[in-house]
Amino acid sequence: MFALVAWTVYANVVSADQHVVARAEALAREKTGCGSGCTRTRLEGSSRVIDKRYAFTFEKGGVVKVVCRRPYIAFGDFACTIQ
């Protein structure tokens, strides 16, 4: 049980998440409708054991909040949705 908890904390909180941020930002840009034409002015994020939450602020599109979760708490690829 301890090993599963340790792996979950590592996989969801401690490990690098650049690919998750890139996926979340692509979804946020799609939501704003400006694609690569908008300049991102701010990125706020938090990593929790259950999910990763991001708030992207774009020059023209405002703030878009995205939540990324794994299908199983410790395993599987992250899937992101607009909050």
Biopython code that builds the backbone (N, CA, C, O; Angstrom):
import numpy as np
from Bio.PDB.StructureBuilder import StructureBuilder

atoms = [
    (1, "MET", "N", (0.819, -1.189, 0.000)),
    (1, "MET", "CA", (0.000, 0.000, 0.000)),
    (1, "MET", "C", (0.868, 1.260, 0.000)),
    (1, "MET", "O", (0.589, 2.218, -0.721)),
    (2, "PHE", "N", (1.930, 1.243, 0.825)),
    (2, "PHE", "CA", (2.815, 2.393, 0.889)),
    (2, "PHE", "C", (3.464, 2.671, -0.463)),
    (2, "PHE", "O", (3.614, 3.828, -0.857)),
    (3, "ALA", "N", (3.848, 1.614, -1.170)),
    (3, "ALA", "CA", (4.479, 1.781, -2.486)),
    (3, "ALA", "C", (3.508, 2.438, -3.472)),
    (3, "ALA", "O", (3.913, 3.293, -4.260)),
    (4, "LEU", "N", (2.241, 2.047, -3.434)),
    (4, "LEU", "CA", (1.248, 2.646, -4.327)),
    (4, "LEU", "C", (1.040, 4.124, -4.017)),
    (4, "LEU", "O", (0.944, 4.947, -4.929)),
    (5, "VAL", "N", (0.972, 4.456, -2.747)),
    (5, "VAL", "CA", (0.820, 5.861, -2.349)),
    (5, "VAL", "C", (2.046, 6.672, -2.774)),
    (5, "VAL", "O", (1.913, 7.778, -3.298)),
    (6, "ALA", "N", (3.231, 6.121, -2.548)),
    (6, "ALA", "CA", (4.465, 6.820, -2.944)),
    (6, "ALA", "C", (4.503, 7.033, -4.451)),
    (6, "ALA", "O", (4.861, 8.118, -4.910)),
    (7, "TRP", "N", (4.138, 6.011, -5.230)),
    (7, "TRP", "CA", (4.130, 6.146, -6.683)),
    (7, "TRP", "C", (3.106, 7.195, -7.123)),
    (7, "TRP", "O", (3.388, 7.996, -8.014)),
    (8, "THR", "N", (1.934, 7.197, -6.515)),
    (8, "THR", "CA", (0.895, 8.171, -6.865)),
    (8, "THR", "C", (1.367, 9.594, -6.612)),
    (8, "THR", "O", (1.157, 10.471, -7.450)),
    (9, "VAL", "N", (1.995, 9.832, -5.485)),
    (9, "VAL", "CA", (2.516, 11.165, -5.172)),
    (9, "VAL", "C", (3.605, 11.543, -6.166)),
    (9, "VAL", "O", (3.620, 12.672, -6.658)),
    (10, "TYR", "N", (4.511, 10.628, -6.470)),
    (10, "TYR", "CA", (5.564, 10.935, -7.435)),
    (10, "TYR", "C", (4.972, 11.228, -8.820)),
    (10, "TYR", "O", (5.297, 12.245, -9.432)),
    (11, "ALA", "N", (4.119, 10.349, -9.302)),
    (11, "ALA", "CA", (3.591, 10.464, -10.669)),
    (11, "ALA", "C", (2.716, 11.686, -10.861)),
    (11, "ALA", "O", (2.715, 12.272, -11.944)),
    (12, "ASN", "N", (1.969, 12.090, -9.840)),
    (12, "ASN", "CA", (1.000, 13.172, -10.008)),
    (12, "ASN", "C", (1.451, 14.513, -9.446)),
    (12, "ASN", "O", (0.927, 15.550, -9.853)),
    (13, "VAL", "N", (2.395, 14.523, -8.534)),
    (13, "VAL", "CA", (2.769, 15.781, -7.891)),
    (13, "VAL", "C", (4.218, 16.166, -8.175)),
    (13, "VAL", "O", (4.487, 17.308, -8.547)),
    (14, "VAL", "N", (5.144, 15.242, -8.007)),
    (14, "VAL", "CA", (6.569, 15.559, -8.039)),
    (14, "VAL", "C", (7.162, 15.554, -9.446)),
    (14, "VAL", "O", (8.003, 16.395, -9.761)),
    (15, "SER", "N", (6.740, 14.624, -10.289)),
    (15, "SER", "CA", (7.363, 14.464, -11.603)),
    (15, "SER", "C", (7.116, 15.681, -12.506)),
    (15, "SER", "O", (6.164, 16.438, -12.315)),
    (16, "ALA", "N", (7.990, 15.839, -13.477)),
    (16, "ALA", "CA", (7.881, 16.946, -14.436)),
    (16, "ALA", "C", (6.574, 16.834, -15.220)),
    (16, "ALA", "O", (6.122, 15.734, -15.540)),
    (17, "ASP", "N", (5.979, 17.979, -15.522)),
    (17, "ASP", "CA", (4.677, 17.952, -16.193)),
    (17, "ASP", "C", (4.607, 18.854, -17.418)),
    (17, "ASP", "O", (3.536, 19.369, -17.740)),
    (18, "GLN", "N", (5.722, 19.053, -18.103)),
    (18, "GLN", "CA", (5.717, 19.932, -19.274)),
    (18, "GLN", "C", (4.744, 19.448, -20.343)),
    (18, "GLN", "O", (4.066, 20.261, -20.972)),
    (19, "HIS", "N", (4.666, 18.135, -20.558)),
    (19, "HIS", "CA", (3.754, 17.613, -21.586)),
    (19, "HIS", "C", (2.293, 17.835, -21.193)),
    (19, "HIS", "O", (1.445, 18.039, -22.062)),
    (20, "VAL", "N", (1.994, 17.798, -19.902)),
    (20, "VAL", "CA", (0.620, 18.042, -19.445)),
    (20, "VAL", "C", (0.278, 19.525, -19.608)),
    (20, "VAL", "O", (-0.830, 19.868, -20.020)),
    (21, "VAL", "N", (1.230, 20.397, -19.285)),
    (21, "VAL", "CA", (1.020, 21.835, -19.460)),
    (21, "VAL", "C", (0.788, 22.150, -20.938)),
    (21, "VAL", "O", (-0.095, 22.938, -21.275)),
    (22, "ALA", "N", (1.584, 21.533, -21.821)),
    (22, "ALA", "CA", (1.431, 21.778, -23.256)),
    (22, "ALA", "C", (0.050, 21.329, -23.737)),
    (22, "ALA", "O", (-0.591, 22.027, -24.523)),
    (23, "ARG", "N", (-0.405, 20.175, -23.272)),
    (23, "ARG", "CA", (-1.732, 19.676, -23.655)),
    (23, "ARG", "C", (-2.827, 20.599, -23.120)),
    (23, "ARG", "O", (-3.782, 20.911, -23.831)),
    (24, "ALA", "N", (-2.688, 21.032, -21.872)),
    (24, "ALA", "CA", (-3.680, 21.924, -21.265)),
    (24, "ALA", "C", (-3.702, 23.275, -21.976)),
    (24, "ALA", "O", (-4.769, 23.843, -22.208)),
    (25, "GLU", "N", (-2.523, 23.787, -22.321)),
    (25, "GLU", "CA", (-2.477, 25.079, -23.016)),
    (25, "GLU", "C", (-3.108, 24.991, -24.404)),
    (25, "GLU", "O", (-3.797, 25.916, -24.833)),
    (26, "ALA", "N", (-2.876, 23.887, -25.102)),
    (26, "ALA", "CA", (-3.499, 23.710, -26.422)),
    (26, "ALA", "C", (-5.018, 23.718, -26.296)),
    (26, "ALA", "O", (-5.706, 24.319, -27.122)),
    (27, "LEU", "N", (-5.540, 23.063, -25.278)),
    (27, "LEU", "CA", (-6.985, 23.058, -25.045)),
    (27, "LEU", "C", (-7.497, 24.454, -24.704)),
    (27, "LEU", "O", (-8.558, 24.861, -25.178)),
    (28, "ALA", "N", (-6.747, 25.187, -23.885)),
    (28, "ALA", "CA", (-7.135, 26.550, -23.513)),
    (28, "ALA", "C", (-7.122, 27.469, -24.733)),
    (28, "ALA", "O", (-8.010, 28.307, -24.894)),
    (29, "ARG", "N", (-6.118, 27.311, -25.584)),
    (29, "ARG", "CA", (-6.057, 28.137, -26.801)),
    (29, "ARG", "C", (-7.217, 27.811, -27.737)),
    (29, "ARG", "O", (-7.766, 28.700, -28.389)),
    (30, "GLU", "N", (-7.580, 26.548, -27.800)),
    (30, "GLU", "CA", (-8.724, 26.146, -28.618)),
    (30, "GLU", "C", (-10.003, 26.779, -28.081)),
    (30, "GLU", "O", (-10.853, 27.218, -28.856)),
    (31, "LYS", "N", (-10.141, 26.826, -26.774)),
    (31, "LYS", "CA", (-11.323, 27.425, -26.136)),
    (31, "LYS", "C", (-11.435, 28.911, -26.450)),
    (31, "LYS", "O", (-12.530, 29.414, -26.703)),
    (32, "THR", "N", (-10.298, 29.619, -26.433)),
    (32, "THR", "CA", (-10.335, 31.054, -26.713)),
    (32, "THR", "C", (-10.571, 31.337, -28.189)),
    (32, "THR", "O", (-11.043, 32.415, -28.550)),
    (33, "GLY", "N", (-10.245, 30.376, -29.039)),
    (33, "GLY", "CA", (-10.449, 30.548, -30.473)),
    (33, "GLY", "C", (-9.364, 31.349, -31.159)),
    (33, "GLY", "O", (-9.501, 31.691, -32.333)),
    (34, "CYS", "N", (-8.292, 31.656, -30.455)),
    (34, "CYS", "CA", (-7.249, 32.467, -31.083)),
    (34, "CYS", "C", (-6.013, 31.654, -31.441)),
    (34, "CYS", "O", (-5.080, 32.193, -32.038)),
    (35, "GLY", "N", (-5.983, 30.380, -31.095)),
    (35, "GLY", "CA", (-4.862, 29.524, -31.473)),
    (35, "GLY", "C", (-3.534, 30.089, -31.033)),
    (35, "GLY", "O", (-3.385, 30.555, -29.903)),
    (36, "SER", "N", (-2.560, 30.045, -31.941)),
    (36, "SER", "CA", (-1.219, 30.542, -31.604)),
    (36, "SER", "C", (-1.119, 32.059, -31.748)),
    (36, "SER", "O", (-0.064, 32.637, -31.489)),
    (37, "GLY", "N", (-2.217, 32.710, -32.160)),
    (37, "GLY", "CA", (-2.212, 34.155, -32.347)),
    (37, "GLY", "C", (-2.267, 34.949, -31.056)),
    (37, "GLY", "O", (-1.950, 36.138, -31.048)),
    (38, "CYS", "N", (-2.665, 34.311, -29.966)),
    (38, "CYS", "CA", (-2.738, 34.994, -28.672)),
    (38, "CYS", "C", (-1.436, 34.823, -27.903)),
    (38, "CYS", "O", (-0.775, 33.788, -27.992)),
    (39, "THR", "N", (-1.088, 35.833, -27.164)),
    (39, "THR", "CA", (0.077, 35.760, -26.297)),
    (39, "THR", "C", (-0.376, 35.364, -24.901)),
    (39, "THR", "O", (-1.266, 35.984, -24.319)),
    (40, "ARG", "N", (0.254, 34.319, -24.375)),
    (40, "ARG", "CA", (-0.043, 33.925, -22.999)),
    (40, "ARG", "C", (0.684, 34.882, -22.075)),
    (40, "ARG", "O", (1.900, 35.042, -22.177)),
    (41, "THR", "N", (-0.046, 35.516, -21.179)),
    (41, "THR", "CA", (0.572, 36.485, -20.275)),
    (41, "THR", "C", (0.812, 35.931, -18.885)),
    (41, "THR", "O", (1.614, 36.473, -18.124)),
    (42, "ARG", "N", (0.112, 34.842, -18.548)),
    (42, "ARG", "CA", (0.288, 34.279, -17.206)),
    (42, "ARG", "C", (-0.131, 32.813, -17.191)),
    (42, "ARG", "O", (-1.041, 32.405, -17.913)),
    (43, "LEU", "N", (0.546, 32.034, -16.360)),
    (43, "LEU", "CA", (0.203, 30.635, -16.146)),
    (43, "LEU", "C", (0.292, 30.350, -14.661)),
    (43, "LEU", "O", (1.338, 30.551, -14.043)),
    (44, "GLU", "N", (-0.800, 29.885, -14.091)),
    (44, "GLU", "CA", (-0.814, 29.456, -12.692)),
    (44, "GLU", "C", (-1.166, 27.986, -12.690)),
    (44, "GLU", "O", (-2.014, 27.548, -13.468)),
    (45, "GLY", "N", (-0.527, 27.223, -11.829)),
    (45, "GLY", "CA", (-0.822, 25.800, -11.784)),
    (45, "GLY", "C", (-0.612, 25.204, -10.414)),
    (45, "GLY", "O", (0.150, 25.718, -9.595)),
    (46, "SER", "N", (-1.303, 24.113, -10.187)),
    (46, "SER", "CA", (-1.115, 23.362, -8.951)),
    (46, "SER", "C", (-1.228, 21.879, -9.271)),
    (46, "SER", "O", (-2.055, 21.460, -10.081)),
    (47, "SER", "N", (-0.381, 21.099, -8.620)),
    (47, "SER", "CA", (-0.397, 19.654, -8.785)),
    (47, "SER", "C", (-0.869, 19.031, -7.486)),
    (47, "SER", "O", (-0.314, 19.276, -6.415)),
    (48, "ARG", "N", (-1.907, 18.218, -7.608)),
    (48, "ARG", "CA", (-2.426, 17.508, -6.444)),
    (48, "ARG", "C", (-2.357, 16.015, -6.737)),
    (48, "ARG", "O", (-2.089, 15.614, -7.870)),
    (49, "VAL", "N", (-2.591, 15.215, -5.752)),
    (49, "VAL", "CA", (-2.532, 13.773, -5.949)),
    (49, "VAL", "C", (-3.577, 13.323, -6.955)),
    (49, "VAL", "O", (-3.327, 12.388, -7.716)),
    (50, "ILE", "N", (-4.721, 13.952, -6.980)),
    (50, "ILE", "CA", (-5.818, 13.522, -7.851)),
    (50, "ILE", "C", (-5.779, 14.186, -9.224)),
    (50, "ILE", "O", (-6.187, 13.567, -10.207)),
    (51, "ASP", "N", (-5.299, 15.430, -9.324)),
    (51, "ASP", "CA", (-5.324, 16.131, -10.599)),
    (51, "ASP", "C", (-4.298, 17.254, -10.646)),
    (51, "ASP", "O", (-3.612, 17.548, -9.667)),
    (52, "LYS", "N", (-4.218, 17.866, -11.815)),
    (52, "LYS", "CA", (-3.396, 19.054, -12.020)),
    (52, "LYS", "C", (-4.345, 20.139, -12.524)),
    (52, "LYS", "O", (-5.160, 19.892, -13.413)),
    (53, "ARG", "N", (-4.238, 21.332, -11.959)),
    (53, "ARG", "CA", (-5.117, 22.435, -12.332)),
    (53, "ARG", "C", (-4.270, 23.598, -12.840)),
    (53, "ARG", "O", (-3.248, 23.949, -12.251)),
    (54, "TYR", "N", (-4.715, 24.178, -13.937)),
    (54, "TYR", "CA", (-4.003, 25.300, -14.540)),
    (54, "TYR", "C", (-4.979, 26.428, -14.844)),
    (54, "TYR", "O", (-6.150, 26.196, -15.144)),
    (55, "ALA", "N", (-4.474, 27.646, -14.762)),
    (55, "ALA", "CA", (-5.233, 28.826, -15.182)),
    (55, "ALA", "C", (-4.340, 29.589, -16.157)),
    (55, "ALA", "O", (-3.297, 30.118, -15.772)),
    (56, "PHE", "N", (-4.751, 29.641, -17.396)),
    (56, "PHE", "CA", (-4.014, 30.347, -18.443)),
    (56, "PHE", "C", (-4.660, 31.698, -18.672)),
    (56, "PHE", "O", (-5.878, 31.788, -18.831)),
    (57, "THR", "N", (-3.863, 32.739, -18.689)),
    (57, "THR", "CA", (-4.364, 34.071, -19.002)),
    (57, "THR", "C", (-3.774, 34.469, -20.351)),
    (57, "THR", "O", (-2.559, 34.457, -20.544)),
    (58, "PHE", "N", (-4.658, 34.820, -21.276)),
    (58, "PHE", "CA", (-4.232, 35.229, -22.613)),
    (58, "PHE", "C", (-4.534, 36.703, -22.809)),
    (58, "PHE", "O", (-5.470, 37.252, -22.228)),
    (59, "GLU", "N", (-3.724, 37.319, -23.634)),
    (59, "GLU", "CA", (-3.836, 38.742, -23.920)),
    (59, "GLU", "C", (-5.240, 39.109, -24.419)),
    (59, "GLU", "O", (-5.804, 40.118, -23.995)),
    (60, "LYS", "N", (-5.797, 38.305, -25.306)),
    (60, "LYS", "CA", (-7.099, 38.627, -25.891)),
    (60, "LYS", "C", (-8.227, 37.729, -25.409)),
    (60, "LYS", "O", (-9.396, 38.093, -25.542)),
    (61, "GLY", "N", (-7.913, 36.581, -24.859)),
    (61, "GLY", "CA", (-8.956, 35.618, -24.527)),
    (61, "GLY", "C", (-9.354, 35.547, -23.068)),
    (61, "GLY", "O", (-10.279, 34.813, -22.722)),
    (62, "GLY", "N", (-8.685, 36.285, -22.209)),
    (62, "GLY", "CA", (-9.017, 36.235, -20.797)),
    (62, "GLY", "C", (-8.424, 35.022, -20.111)),
    (62, "GLY", "O", (-7.408, 34.484, -20.551)),
    (63, "VAL", "N", (-9.062, 34.590, -19.030)),
    (63, "VAL", "CA", (-8.573, 33.472, -18.230)),
    (63, "VAL", "C", (-9.335, 32.204, -18.590)),
    (63, "VAL", "O", (-10.563, 32.208, -18.672)),
    (64, "VAL", "N", (-8.598, 31.123, -18.805)),
    (64, "VAL", "CA", (-9.192, 29.820, -19.077)),
    (64, "VAL", "C", (-8.626, 28.846, -18.060)),
    (64, "VAL", "O", (-7.410, 28.726, -17.914)),
    (65, "LYS", "N", (-9.523, 28.140, -17.346)),
    (65, "LYS", "CA", (-9.093, 27.166, -16.336)),
    (65, "LYS", "C", (-9.242, 25.759, -16.908)),
    (65, "LYS", "O", (-10.252, 25.411, -17.519)),
    (66, "VAL", "N", (-8.191, 24.962, -16.685)),
    (66, "VAL", "CA", (-8.145, 23.599, -17.213)),
    (66, "VAL", "C", (-7.796, 22.643, -16.078)),
    (66, "VAL", "O", (-6.943, 22.943, -15.242)),
    (67, "VAL", "N", (-8.463, 21.490, -16.054)),
    (67, "VAL", "CA", (-8.182, 20.437, -15.080)),
    (67, "VAL", "C", (-7.743, 19.193, -15.854)),
    (67, "VAL", "O", (-8.407, 18.784, -16.807)),
    (68, "CYS", "N", (-6.628, 18.598, -15.442)),
    (68, "CYS", "CA", (-6.121, 17.391, -16.085)),
    (68, "CYS", "C", (-6.084, 16.260, -15.059)),
    (68, "CYS", "O", (-5.555, 16.419, -13.959)),
    (69, "ARG", "N", (-6.657, 15.113, -15.437)),
    (69, "ARG", "CA", (-6.710, 13.950, -14.547)),
    (69, "ARG", "C", (-6.321, 12.697, -15.312)),
    (69, "ARG", "O", (-6.454, 12.625, -16.534)),
    (70, "ARG", "N", (-5.838, 11.717, -14.569)),
    (70, "ARG", "CA", (-5.570, 10.396, -15.136)),
    (70, "ARG", "C", (-6.856, 9.564, -15.045)),
    (70, "ARG", "O", (-7.680, 9.806, -14.164)),
    (71, "PRO", "N", (-7.038, 8.586, -15.947)),
    (71, "PRO", "CA", (-8.225, 7.736, -15.845)),
    (71, "PRO", "C", (-8.213, 6.893, -14.567)),
    (71, "PRO", "O", (-9.266, 6.602, -13.999)),
    (72, "TYR", "N", (-7.036, 6.510, -14.127)),
    (72, "TYR", "CA", (-6.853, 5.821, -12.855)),
    (72, "TYR", "C", (-5.903, 6.696, -12.059)),
    (72, "TYR", "O", (-4.981, 7.266, -12.642)),
    (73, "ILE", "N", (-6.081, 6.823, -10.795)),
    (73, "ILE", "CA", (-5.363, 7.808, -9.993)),
    (73, "ILE", "C", (-3.860, 7.828, -10.249)),
    (73, "ILE", "O", (-3.271, 8.905, -10.341)),
    (74, "ALA", "N", (-3.232, 6.673, -10.365)),
    (74, "ALA", "CA", (-1.775, 6.643, -10.509)),
    (74, "ALA", "C", (-1.304, 6.209, -11.888)),
    (74, "ALA", "O", (-0.104, 6.252, -12.160)),
    (75, "PHE", "N", (-2.204, 5.796, -12.761)),
    (75, "PHE", "CA", (-1.788, 5.236, -14.040)),
    (75, "PHE", "C", (-2.622, 5.798, -15.184)),
    (75, "PHE", "O", (-3.747, 6.254, -14.983)),
    (76, "GLY", "N", (-2.060, 5.760, -16.375)),
    (76, "GLY", "CA", (-2.740, 6.256, -17.557)),
    (76, "GLY", "C", (-2.282, 7.663, -17.911)),
    (76, "GLY", "O", (-1.645, 8.345, -17.108)),
    (77, "ASP", "N", (-2.615, 8.083, -19.116)),
    (77, "ASP", "CA", (-2.223, 9.404, -19.583)),
    (77, "ASP", "C", (-3.238, 10.440, -19.123)),
    (77, "ASP", "O", (-4.422, 10.138, -18.978)),
    (78, "PHE", "N", (-2.774, 11.654, -18.897)),
    (78, "PHE", "CA", (-3.661, 12.718, -18.445)),
    (78, "PHE", "C", (-4.636, 13.122, -19.546)),
    (78, "PHE", "O", (-4.256, 13.233, -20.712)),
    (79, "ALA", "N", (-5.872, 13.337, -19.176)),
    (79, "ALA", "CA", (-6.893, 13.882, -20.063)),
    (79, "ALA", "C", (-7.329, 15.221, -19.457)),
    (79, "ALA", "O", (-7.621, 15.308, -18.264)),
    (80, "CYS", "N", (-7.366, 16.250, -20.288)),
    (80, "CYS", "CA", (-7.657, 17.598, -19.793)),
    (80, "CYS", "C", (-9.047, 18.053, -20.241)),
    (80, "CYS", "O", (-9.512, 17.727, -21.333)),
    (81, "THR", "N", (-9.688, 18.814, -19.362)),
    (81, "THR", "CA", (-11.009, 19.386, -19.667)),
    (81, "THR", "C", (-11.037, 20.829, -19.190)),
    (81, "THR", "O", (-10.313, 21.210, -18.269)),
    (82, "ILE", "N", (-11.879, 21.618, -19.828)),
    (82, "ILE", "CA", (-12.085, 23.007, -19.403)),
    (82, "ILE", "C", (-12.952, 22.984, -18.154)),
    (82, "ILE", "O", (-13.933, 22.244, -18.084)),
    (83, "GLN", "N", (-12.596, 23.780, -17.189)),
    (83, "GLN", "CA", (-13.365, 23.822, -15.955)),
    (83, "GLN", "C", (-14.455, 24.851, -16.045)),
    (83, "GLN", "O", (-15.213, 25.031, -15.092)),
]
sb = StructureBuilder()
sb.init_structure("model")
sb.init_model(0)
sb.init_chain("A")
sb.init_seg("    ")
for serial, (resi, resn, name, xyz) in enumerate(atoms, 1):
    if name == "N":
        sb.init_residue(resn, " ", resi, " ")
    sb.init_atom(name, np.array(xyz, "f"), 0.0, 1.0, " ", f" {name:<3s}", serial, name[0])
structure = sb.get_structure()
